Amino acid sequence: MKLSAATFYALLAGLFAIAIRDVLFEYEENGCSMTYMFEYPEYQRIRLPKRLQRQYPSYGLYLYGEGIYAEENKKLKLTGIPVLFLPGNAGSYKQGKGCLLKLTGIPVLFLPGNAGSYKQARSLGSVALRKAENMDSRFHLNVFTVNFNEELVALYGGSLQRQTKFIHECIRAILKLYKDQAAPPSSVAVVGHSMGGIVARALFTLPKFNHRLISLIITQATPHQGPVLPLDSDLLDFYATVNQHWSERAQELRNVTVLSVGGGFRDYQVRSGLTALPCPSDDPNKLSLVSTAVPRTWVSTDHLSIVWCKELVLATVRTFFDLVDPDTKQITEDPEKRMAVIRHHFVRHPVKIYDDTEDNVITFSVPLEVWTKVLAPRLSYTSPKVLTLKLDDYPSFSHIVVSASNTNAKQFSIDCEFFNEDSRIVSTPVTHVLSFGVTVSEVVLHPTGLIHNIQLQDFHQCFEFHTVTSVFCPVSSGSSVTQISARLHSRRPDNTSTASLQLHTSPGCRYTILRFHGSCLPVYIAVSILLTYEGQLHSLLTTGHTVELGKALSASAKPYRVMPVINILLYLLSVGWLQAGWSALSLPPLDVPPLSEEGGDWSPLVSLLLFMFGSAIAYWGSALLGLSLSLLSIPLSAIHRPSTSPSSGRLGSRGQISLMVFLVVICWTTCGALALIITYLIYLYKVLRLQMSERILKHVLNLAPRQSSGRAAGPGVCVKEGGGGAVEALGPEGSAVSCNGSDLVSVSVLEDTSEDLYLHLTLLTLLTLPVLLSAPSFIYWTKNLRYSLHLDPDPCWPVAIVLVISAVLLMSSSTASIRTSKLLKTSARLQFPVSIAMVAFALLHLYRVAHFIALTLSLHALSCLI
């Protein structure tokens, strides 16, 4: 049984490792070109009012400059165009630069995101400087950037509101720097990376914020739809406030131009489906796209390279300069022109300088005999002065003339084809979720076709969709295989539309399409451990003995126990009157799994697969923890001999109460995560002592097998018969010898110690999850320790107090105290509904996992007392 379970979970762990490898390593190489500095970058700190310095001691506002321009900027006599840049996740300060000329310019503000550095603005500023030097209009960008102390705002939401208010003050301070100009700027352009983009949108939720202060927002890899990991309630509340505000006041914010650029396939930190702006579809001034779709860029970027990718930075800087009104030397106030410029550079870009005048149709007075009429359905022609052109964009034209300059004397090839669009549409069924990339749908395409549209039938689960196209083309030495990877970044809008794949192909090639799925599963790991704990309590209730974690997990963590109940709840709440009654009771809505939102037939199978993956991770994670403790106990046993008694203290003792008070004070005055970590380390030492006790007892008993008579047989082992006083031992040759009282060790002590170890190891594994979920708060607290000893706001402290008190009580508990408890039956029965509630309400609110675990541990602590 144990071997078969280990084999099964090993198989699941292997499949999960393949999925992780696919996410982290199976993507295209970085095709971005690096941006380089021509002079040494400098960041001049802008002095803010003392009130702001006291209120935000860890924040700062900087102006980018380099070389002689940085020297000129030290007087802060600015005449440029202010630009605000918000750096993002885990960025390096060496990613951007800018400068000032004593000319009319634009203020641009860069906002960093999660763990981002204010020095990420250098790429934007450097390219803007080179652009300004080569222009005759003599205006430039003033690139400002904000230091957020590299806070982990993607994981800890307590500082997002502080950042938003500080940005508001920064914008006001920036505009004051231009007050001596004849026509000072009235607004600031904002570039936000990662979480900096959501902070930029949050500015409009402030009560006293003037919407005219920002007319343009460009976000890079910003998760607008929701947080990547909802680890605390402050983070989710912040997102809800921002998105609800932009939804309710969509008409009022219609004139604010927002561009969201996702990183595409390479950005595994923020998938591009999250970067889509949650705005009405009819809003003409909001645009969401992926970097692979940006003309003259055509590359996917990871979460950091999107800031310094030269191709994307060039498109951004060109957009800023084309947005400048020649009369005011500031960004145009016309929202239609702003969006026209953005679409020119980020959507179509006809390889020419932006011109707001309409394209004129040129009429040629050329004799008819000069033209050559093409009768063939397909034409291929090679010439040094020909470019590629899609002819069906101009159906009303009688003739199209292509003029191409050829400065490098290289040849260009033009391929023309006339065909019926319906003849190039091919439908194919997609492979299901359990194919693991093995099932292949082969599509036979027209051998000489240039464009093909492949419609994917029965395609429901769009989350983490992968398409792999294998191209087999004949070459001089034989056939070659090229794999092109693509990912659908968001789900389809409804259940009637069909997902399609458009291929621009080369004649003579054969194509094959594959599909693969992947997801994350932290809640299922917690549920598996919780069901394991339920199995141990049930065994203690029925047999009087508990079992080890791995055996309990194999017996109790079954997906068919949980998933049908969740599906029934989802079905019942789809009924109108039941849903109304649920809302009337003020119950929270169910956290619907991302894949089940698609309404696909395979959604239950996906949930089943995720549950099994979660069980495998829980199985091997707990096994690794137990192995680590076992190995650590070997050297410690030689220098530290723990008591052979299974209980290490008395419940409710003065020492326990003192420890509780100490940890609660730490939780209240400093950081709840700190109290959790201290509690966890103490509990870890408790389990380690149990591990050493078990090792010593087994060594003393020489691993003797237990007999049915209650005796332990083995050479040199002392045995105590029942409750009497007769004591004897077996010598080396099997002869009876006498035992001294100091050498007497009862087999029952080893049994009790082993059972205590099994149960405490499970409780320690459960406690590990809240500690990991609270890690961002602890990191944030340590980084700001020099500014404040108390973490404010602290999302962990309420649940941390419950966990701390419960864990301190559990440290001195034993299976003997639980076995005789009046609450054992109640505690064992409640674990299953708690597991159901965790799946129902924590899939989209990960911080709730800690709340459910706190409920479980508090019930266990009460069972020790009652």
N, C-alpha and C positions, 0 to 999 in steps of 0.2 A: 504493500500500500504506500509506504513512504517512498520507495524507489520510483513507483509509477507516478506519484504526485510530483516528485522532483523532476522527472523526465518531462512531464507535461508543462510544468512552469518553466523549465529550461527552454523548451520549444517556443513558448510564448515570449520569453525574454529575448530569444534570438530574433524573432520576428520584429519585436519592438526595437531592437538594436539596428535592424535593417532600416526601419522607418526613420530612426534618428539620423542614421548615416545619410539617408536620402535628403532629409531636411537641411542638414548642416554642411554636407559636402557635395551632393549631386546637383550642382548648378553650374552655369556657364562661368567662364573666367571673367575677371574684371576687365571690361573693355574701355574703361574711362581713362582719359589722359590726365596726368597730374598738372595742377597749376603751380607755377613757381614764382617766387618773389624776385624782383629786380634790385630791391634795396632792403635793408634790415627793417622789419616791421616794428612799430612802436605803438603802445596803447596808452594814451594820455587820460588819466582819471579826471572826470568832470566833478568839480566840487559842488556838492549838493548842500542844501540848508542843514544846519545842525540838528534841526528837528528830525529830518529824515535819516541822518546819520545815526542818531540815537535809536530811532524806531526800527531801522534796517541795518544793523551794524555789519552783517555778513554780506550785504549786497553792494554793488557799485556800478556806476555808469562810466563807460570809456569811449574815447574817440580814437578811431584808427588813423594812423599816419605812417609814413616811411620817408627816410632821407630828409631832404631840405623841406619837404612839405610838412613833415612832422614838426620840424623846428618852427615853421610859420604858424602852425596850429596852436602852439603853446600860449599864444596871446588870446586865443579863442575869439578872434575877430572873424567870424564865419560868414561867408557869402555863398557857400555851396548849397547843394540840395541835400537835406538831412535824410539819412537812411538808417533804420533801426534793424539790427540783425539779432535773432534769437537762436543761439547755438543749441544743439540737441544732445542726444543720448551718447554718453561716454566718449565725447569728442575730444580731440586734441586741440590745443590752442593754436596750432600751427596751420590751421586750415583756411585762413582768409586774411586779407589786408586791404587797406584803403588809404586815401590821402585827400588833401584839400589844396585847391588852388584858390587864389584870391579872385574868384570869379563867381558868377551866379551859379547856384547849384541846388541839389535836392537832398533833404535829410532822409536817410534810410536807417532803420533801427533793426538790429539783429537780436533775436531772442533765443537763448540756448534752451535745450530740453533736458531730458533725464540725464543727470551726471555730465552735462555738457559744459564746455569751457567757453568763456566769452571770446577767446582768441581764435575760435573757429571762423570768425568774420574775415579773416585775412584773404581767403580766396576771392570772395566777392569784392572786397576792397581793392585788391591788386589788379584784377581784370578791369574794374571800373576806372582805375587810374590810367592804365594803358589806353583804354577807350577814350578818356577825356583828352589825353595828350594828342591823340590823332584826329580830333574833331576841330572843325573851324568855328563851331558855334560857341566854344569856350564856356561851357558849363560842365559841372561835374557833380559827383555824389559825395556827400559827407556821411561816412559810414560810422554809425554809433553801435555799440554792443554792450550788453548787460552781463555782469557777473552775478550768477546765482549761487556761488559757492559749490557748484557741481552737485546740487541736491538731487536725490533719487525721487523725483516727482512722479515718475511712471509707476512707482511701487508704494510711495507714501504720499497721500493726497493732502496731508495737513498743511503744507506750505504753498499750495497752489493759489489760494486766495491772497496770501501775502505777496506772492510774486505778481499777481494781477494788479494789486494796489500800488506796488512799487513801480511797475511799468507805467501806470497812469501818471505818477509823479515825474518819471523820467521824460515822458513825452512833453509835459508842461515845461520841464527844465530845458529840454532841447529847443523848443520853439522860442524860449526867452533869449537864447543865444543869438537869434536873428532879429531881435527887436529893433536894432539900429539901421536895418536895411530900408530902402525906399519902398520895396514891395516884399515884405517878409513872408515866408511860407506859412500857411495856415494849417497844414496837415503833415503827417509823417507816413512814409511808406514802411511797412513792416515785413520782414522776412523771418519766419519762425521755423526752426528745425525741431522735429520730433514733438515733444510736449510744449515747446515754445509756440507752436501753431495754435494749440488749444488755449493757451494763455492769452494769445492775441485776440482770439474770438471772445474770450471771457471778459475782455475790457468793456464790451458793450453791455454787460450785465450790471456794471457798477452804477449806482443811483445817480451820481453826479458826473458821469462821463459824457462828454460832448461827442456825438457821433461824427462830427465833421473833422475831428482830430486825426482820423484814419480813413483814407479813401481806398487804399489798396493793401491787401494782405496776400503774401505768397508763402505757402507752407510746404515744407519738404519732409516727407515720410512722417506726417502727423496722423496719429490714430484718432480721427474725428468721430468715428462711429461709437467708440467706447474704449475703455482701457484694455490693454493687452492682457493684464492680470489684475482682476478686481480684488486686491488684497485688503483693502480697508473701506469702510463706509464713506469716509470723507472723499475719497477718490471718485466713487460712484455718484455721490451727491453733487460733486462739482461738475461732472459730465452731464448729469441730468439737468442741472440749472442752466448750463451753457446751451445745450441742444434744445431744451424747451424754450429758452428765450429767443433763439434764432428761428424756431418754428412758429411761435406765437406772433413774433414781430417781423415776419418775413417781408411783408410789404414795406414796413418802415426801414428795413435794412437792405432794401432792393438796390440802392445806389452804391452800396459797399461792394467793391470788386474783390472776389476771393478766388485764388488759384491754388489748388491742392495737387501736388505732384508726389506720386508713390514711387518707391524704388523698384518695384517689379520682383522678378523671380529671385534675385540675390538677397533681398532684404527679408531674412527669416525672423528678425526681431519684431517688425511691424509689417504684417502681410498687407498687401495693397488694397485688399477689400475693406480694411479699416480706414483707409485714407480718403474714401469717398465722402464728400461733403453731405451731411444730412439736411438737404434743402429741397424746396419744391422743384419739381422737374421743369416748371415753366419760368424759373428765375434765370434771366439771360446773363446775369453778372456773376454767376458761380460756375466754376469749371473744375472738374476732377479728371485727372488722367495719370498715366504711368510713364515713367521715363523712357521706356522702350518705344512709346508712341510719339515722342517728341522729335520732330524733324531735325535732321543733322546731328541728332544725339544717338537714337536707336540702340541704346545700351541699357542694361539693367544695372542698378547700383545697390550696394549694400547700405546698411543704415548710417554709416559714417561717410562713405565716399560720395553720397548724394550732395554733401556740402562742398567738396572740392573737385568733383567731376568737371573737368574743363568744358566738355561739350554742353553740359547743363548750365554751368555758370555763365558761359558765353550767351546762351539763350536768355538767361535772366537779365544780364547786364544790357543786352541789346534791347530787351523789352523796356527797361527803365529809361534808357535814352530816347527811345521812340515815343515814350509816354510824355515827354516834356513838351509843354506848350511853348512855342517860339516867342510868344508875346510876354508871358509871365515868367518864363524860365523855371517853371515848377510843373509838377505832374498835373496833367489836364484834369479838369473837374467834370468833363463829359464822360459819363459811365459807358456810353456806347463806344466811344473811341478807345477807352481803356480796354474793353473786351475785344475790340477789333484788333488792337495791337497784340494782345495776349494770344489770340487765335492765330494771328499771322506768324508768330514765332514758335508757338507751342502746339499748333494743330496742323496748319497746311504749309506754310513757308514755301512760296513758289520760287525760291532761290533768287530773290531780289530784295532791294531795300524797300522798307515799308513806305507805301504811298497811300494816303487816304482818299485820293481821287479814284474814280471808277475806271476800270480797264476799258479802253476804247477798242472798238472793232475796226480793224484796218481793212480797207478795200483795195484790191490789186487790179490795176488796169493792164492785165497781161493777156495776150492772145490765147485762145483756147488750145491752139496746137502746141503751146509750150508745155502744157501739163501732160503728164503720163498717167493714163488710167490703169488702175490695178484691178484685174479680174479674178486673181487667185484669192482663196479665202484666207491665206496666210502669206505674209511677206517678210523676208529677212534680208537686211541690207547692211553692209558695213561701210563706214565712211569716217574719216577723221573729224567730221563736223556734224555728228548726229548724236542726239540724246534720247533717253527713253521717255515716252509720252503715252498716257492712257487716252485713247481716242474717244471712248464713249462718254467722256465728260462734256462733249460738245456736239450733241446730236443734231442741233439746228444749223450747224455750219456746213457749207458746201465744200470748203477747203480749209486745211489747217497747215500753216507754215511753221516749222520748227527752226529757230535760229539759235545756234550753239557756238560759243567761243571756245577755242581750243588753244590754250596757252602752253600746254606741255607736249603738244604734237602726238598725243596718244590716240589710239583708235577707239571709237565708240560703236556699239552694235545696237540696231533698232529692230525690235520684233513687233510686228503688227498682226492682229488676228481678228477676224470677223466671225461671230458665232452667236447662237441663240442662248440666252442666259440660262433658260431652263435645262438645256442639255448638259450644263456643267454642274448641276446640283446633284450630289450623291448622298444618300442616306445610309447610315450604318448604326447598328445597335452597339451601345457602349458596354464594356465589361462591368460586372457588378463589383461590389465593395470587397468581396471575399476572394477576388481573383489574385490579389497580391502582385499584380503586374505580370502574371504568367499567361493569362488569356489574352489573345491577340485578335483584334478585328482588322482584317486586311481589306483595304479599299483599292480597287482597280480603277485607275484614272485614265483619261484620254491620253494616248501616248504622245501626241504632239500639242496638247493643250498648254496654255500659259497660265490660266486662272481657273481654280476649282473651289467650289463651295461645298463643304462636307457638313451635313446636318446630323447631330448626335441624337439618336432616338432614345426615349425613356431615360433621359438624363435629368436626375433629380438632385443628387447630392453634389453640389458644386463646391462645397467647402474643401479646400486643399486638393483641388483637382490638378492632375498632371497629365500632359499629353506629350508623348515621345514619338517623333516622326523619324523613321529610318529611311534614308534615301539611298537607293542603289543605282548608281550611274556608271556606265561603261567608261573606262579610261584606257589609256594605251597599254597598261600592264594588266588589265583585267577589270574587276568591279571593286568599288570602294563603298564603304558604309559610313554615312554621316548621321549622327543623332542630334536632333534639335529638340530641346526641352522647352515647354511652355506651361504656364499655370493660369487657370481661370481665377481671378482675384476676388470675385464676389459671386454670390448666388444669382440665379436668374430672377427677374422681377416678379414673375407669376408662374402658375402651373400650366399655362397654355403655350407660352413662348418656347421656341426650340433653340437650344444652344448650337452654334455653328462655328466651324473652323474654316477660314479662308486661306488657301494656299496659292502662292505665286510660284509656279513650278518651272522647271526647265524641261524641254522635250527629251524623251528617251529615258526618263527616270521612273522608278517604281517606289511607292510610298506605303508605309505601314504605320498604324496608329495604336498606341497603348494608353491605359488609364490607370491611375494609382491614387490611393487615399491615405490620409494621415491626420492625426489630431492630438490633442493633449488630454490628460486624464488625471489630474490631481485629486479630484473628489472621489473617484472610484478607488484610488489607493486607500483613502481614509475609510471608505465604507467597508473595504475588504478587511482592514484591521479591526474595525468595530464589530463586524460579524464574527471574526476570530475570537474576540473577547467574549462575545455572547456564547460561543461554543464552549469556551473554558468555564464560564459560570454555569452553563447547563450541565456540563460534566461534573462539576463540583456539587451541584444540586442533586443529581440523580445517583452518582456513584460515590460521592464523598471525596473524590480525588480530581484534580485538574490535569490537563494534558499539555504537552509542549505546543508552542505557537504554530509550528509548521503543520502538525497533525490537525490542530483545531481549524486552521485556515483551509486545509484541504476538505474537511468535513462540513464546514459551516459557510464559507464564502462562496455561495452558489448564486450565479446571476438569475436563475429562474425563480429565486425567492423574492428578488427585488424588482426586476424590470417589469414583470406583468402588473404589479401593483401600480407602478408609475404610469404605465400605459392606460390602465383603467381610470386613474385619476385624470389623465389628460382627456380621455374620452368623456368622462362625466362632466368635466368643466367646459367642454365644448357645447353642452346643452345650455341654452340661454338662461332659464330660471335658476339652474344650479350655479351658474357663474354669477348671476345677480345676488344670490344668497351668500355665496362666498365673499363677494365684495362688501355686502352689507355687514358681515361679521368683521370687517377690517382685516381680513387675512391677506398676507402678501401673495402676489401672483406666483405661479409655479415658474421655476427657472427651466424653460424649455431648452433642451439640448440644441446646439446650432444646426445639426443635421436634420432633426425632426421638424425644423421650421420649413424645410423645403417641401414637406409633404410627400416624400419619396417612399417607395415600397421597401427600400432597403434600410430605412432608418432604424427599425428594431434590431436588425443584424449589426448595424454599426454600434449601437449601444451595447449589445452583447459582446462584441469584439473589444470595445473599450473597457468593459468590466473585467474581461479575462486578462487584458493587459495590466489593468490595475492590480488584480490579484497576483499576477506574476511579479510585479515590482514590489508589492508588499511582502511576498514570500521570500524573494531573494534579498530584499533590503533588510528584513528582520534577521535572515540567516547571516548576512554580513555583519550586522550589529552584534549578534550572539557570538560569532566567530572572533570578532575583534575583542570582545570582553574576555572570551576564553583565553586567547593568546596573551592578553594583557595581564591576566591573573597569574600566569606562570611565573614571571619574574617577581611579581608582587607577593606571591605566596611565600617566597623564601625570606622576605624581609618583614612581612606583616602577617601574623597569624590571627585571623578573625575568630570570633567565638563560634562554636559549633551549634549554638542555639539559633533556631530559625528566626526568632524575633529579636530585634536589636534595640528595642526600647518599649516604653509603656505609652499607650495612647493617652493623650491629654496631659502628659507630663509637663513640668515646668520648662524643660528644655525645648519641647515642641512649641509651647505657647510663646516663648521668647523668640524662637526662630520665625514663627508666624508674624509676630509683631514687627520684627526687624525687616522681613521681606515686604510686608504691607506698607511700611514706612518708605522703603525704597521705591516701591511701586507708586506711591502717592506723591512723593517729593521729587523724584527724578524721572524714571522711565519704566513703564510696565514691562517692556521687553527685557530690560536689565534684570528685573526681579525674576522673570521667567527663566532667563539663562542661568542665573545663580541657582534657582530651584532645580533646574535640569541637571546641573553639574553635581549638586548634592545627591540627587536621586540616582544619577549615574554611578556615583561612589557607592551608594547603598546596594545597587545591583551588582556592582563589581565585588563587594564584600560577600554577597551571596554566592557569586561564582567561585570565589576563593574558598569559601566554606564547603561547597560541594566538592571541589577538587581535593581538599584535604580529607574530607570524610571518605571519598572513594579510595584515596590512597591508603587510609588507615584500614578500611575494609578490604583492601586489595581486590576491589571490583568483584567481590564474591557474589554468586547468583543467589537469589532469595529462594528458600525452600517452602514447600506448602505448610510445614510445621511451624513456620515463623522463625526458623533458625537460619543463620548465615553460615554456610559451610565453606571452608577453605583453610589452607595451612596458616597457622598463626593468627587466626581470627577469633576474637572474643565474642561470645553470643550470650544474650540474656533471654531466658525462657519466660515469656509472658510477663506476669506481674510478680512472680515469685522471686526468691533470692538466690536460687541455685545458679551458679555461673561456672561454665567450663569453656574450654577452647580446644581446638584441634591443633596438635603440634605439626611439625614439618613432615612427619611420617604418618600422620593420621592418628597418633596417640593422643589421649586426653591429657590436657595440662590445666593448671589452675590459672586464673586471671586475677590480677589486682584491681581494685576499684578505680584506680587512676587510668587503667588501660581499657576500661569498659566503654564501648560505644554502641549504642542501640541502632539497629537498622532503621527504625522508624524516624530517627533524627535525619538520616540521609533522605528518606522519602519526603519528609516535611520540607527540608531545605530545597530539594529539587522542585517540589510543587510551588514553593514560594518564588523560586527563580523563574519558573515558567510564567507565573502570573505577573510578577513585577517586570519581566522583560516585555510583556505585552503592554502594560501600562506605560513603561518608558517609551515604547515605540509610538503609542498614542500621543504622549506628551511631546514627542519630537516634532509632530506636525504643527502645533501652535508656535513652537519656538522658531521653526523655519518661516512660518507666515509672518511672524513679528520681526524678522531680521531687518527689513528695510527701515522700520522705526528705530531700531537700535543703531543702525549705521548713521541715520540722520541725526540721532541724538549725540553720538560720538563726534561727528563732524562739527556740530554746533556747540560743543561742550564749553568752549572758551567764551561763548557769548551768553549762555544760559545753562543752568544746571537742570532745569525742569523742561521737559518736552511738552510743548503746547502748540496745537492740540495733540493729545496722546490717544490714538484709537484703541490701544491695547489695554489700558489700565482697568476698565471694568471687568473684562473677562480674565485679565491677568490675576486680579485679586482672588477670584473664585478658583482659578487653577493653582495658585500658590498655596492657599489654605488646604485645598483638597490633596495636593501632592505631599505636603508636610505630614498630613495625617496618614497618608498611604505608605510613607516611608517606614513606619513602625508597624504596619499591619502584616498579617500572615493569613495563610489559607485557613488556619484553625479558627481565627476570629470571624472570617467570612462564612465558614461552614455552619456556624451556629447562629448566624444573624437572622433576624426576623424579616429583613428586607432583601434577603438573597433571591427569593423567588420573584419579587417585584423587579429587582434590578436586572435579573436575567431576562425577564419578559419584555422589559422596556427597550432593550438594545435593538431589537428588530424595528420597531416604529421609529426609533431615532435614526437608524440607517435609512429608512424610507424617506424621512424628512430631510436628511442630508442630501440625498440625490434630488429631491424635489425642490429644495430651496437654496442649495449652495453651488450649483453648477455655474451660475453666472455671478455669484457672490462668494468668492473663495474665503473671505474673512469669516463667514458664518461657520466654516468648518471648526474653527476654534471654539465657537459657542456650543456646538453640539458635543464636542469632546469635553468641554468644561461640565456640561450636564452629566455626561457619563462618569467622569471622575468624581464629581460631587456625590452622585448616587453610591458609588463604591465607598467613598469616605464615610457616608452615613451608615452604610452596611457594617462598617467596622465598629461603629459606636452603638448601634441599636441591635 
